[in-house]
Amino acid sequence: VCPTAALTEVNHVPKVWEALRNPKKYVVVQTAPAIRVALGELFGMKPGTIVTGKLAAGLRRIGFDKVFDTDFGADVTILEEASELLHRLENGGTLPMLTSCCPAWVSFIEHQFPDLVDIPSSCKSPHIMVGTIIKTYYAEKHNINPEDITVVSIMPCVAKKAEAARTELSIDDHENVDIVITTRELAMMFKEAGIDFDKLPDEDYDHPLGVTTGASVIFGTTGGVIEAAVRTVHEWKTGEELEQIEYEQLRGIEGLREGKVQVNGMELNIGIAHGLGNARKLLEDIRNGQSQYHAIEIMACPGGCIGGGGQPYHYGNEEVVKARQKAIYQEDQRKNVRKSHLNKEVLKMYEEYFDKPYSEKAHKLLHTTYTPKERI
Ligand code: SF4
C-alpha cells in the first residue's frame, strides 16, 4: 500500500476489457465510497470534487451490465458489525472489537499480532460482501448462473487485489470478486475508451445494489465506519430516533483519536487509528491488558481509504486528504437516508434471503475467519 507512489500495482485493466468483450459474461461493477471524491483529480478537477453521477455514467458507457455501489455492502457491514458488537457486549465476548474492512490492516494483525486474531470483527469487507450478494441473492433472484457473472471492484486500494484472492473469503471455492482495479486504473480505462469524463451527465447507480445511505459513504474516511456503526447501535438499543447523527468526536485527521458515546445509559469507549504505526500502539495496549476501548476502527492508510494507495497520488499532501474528507461528509449530508439500518433495499434483501442480521445464513456468507501467520 503506497499513497506516495513508491510502489505501483499490477495493471488489471486488460482483464476487465476481456470480460467486457466476452458476450457470455454478465459483468457487474461496484465502486468504493472513496472513489467518488478523488477520481476527478485525474481529469483536472480540484481535490474533493464529487463525481458520483459521472462515475456511474462513465461505467455504463464502457459497457458494464450493472453499475452497483460498494456502499450497499457498507450498509450490510454495519448491520452485521453492529449486531456483532452488541452480541459481544451482551454476552461477555472478546473486547474491544476491531473493524475488519481494511485488508492491509487484517494482514498486519495476522502477521504481527497472531495471538490477537480473535478480536477483529468477523465481517467480510464491504466489496467482498457485495460480490457475495451478487453471486448468491442477486443471481438467484434474476436467474443468472453465478459462474457467468464477473464482478469487478473499483477500489482506492492496492491491498484489495490480494484480499479478493483470499480463500477465507470465497464461497464454495469460488471468488466473490473476480477483478479489482484501482481509481488510477479506472481513469486509464476511461481515457482508453475516449470518454470525455467532465462532459458526462450525472446518472444514478442501478437498483437494488446501488441504493445506499449516508452512513455507508463515510466508510471512505477515517472514523467513518465506527460512526456509521454507532448511528445504528444507538437506534437499535434505545428504540429512539437519533437526531444528532454527526459524531464530531469521532471525526478528524489525527492518527490516533478516541471518543466516548452514550448509548442507552452505557458509555461506549471508542478508539480510532489510521496508519499501521498507530494501530500497533493500540494493539500493544490490548496485548498488555491496558486497552479501555469497546470498539476500535483501524485503517492502514493516512486519512483512511480517501488516502489509499490506489487513489490519485497525493504525495503526502494533507490538504488533498482533507479536501477529499470534506467531500465525503458532504455526500453523507446530501443523502435522504443516513443510517444503514434504514436502507430499504438492504432490509428487503434480509427479508427475502438472509432472514435477519447475524443469522446463520448471514454468518455463512457474510462472515469470515482470520489465520495467525508467520511474522514477516
Ligand atoms: Fe485499502 Fe488503505 Fe482503505 Fe485499508 S485504508 S482498505 S489499505 S485504501
Boltz pocket constraint, residues with backbone or C-beta under 6 A from the ligand:
constraints:
  - pocket:
      binder: B
      contacts: [[A, 1], [A, 101], [A, 102], [A, 103], [A, 104], [A, 105], [A, 156], [A, 157], [A, 158], [A, 159], [A, 160], [A, 299], [A, 300], [A, 301], [A, 304], [A, 305], [A, 306], [A, 307], [A, 308], [A, 309], [A, 310]]
      max_distance: 6.0
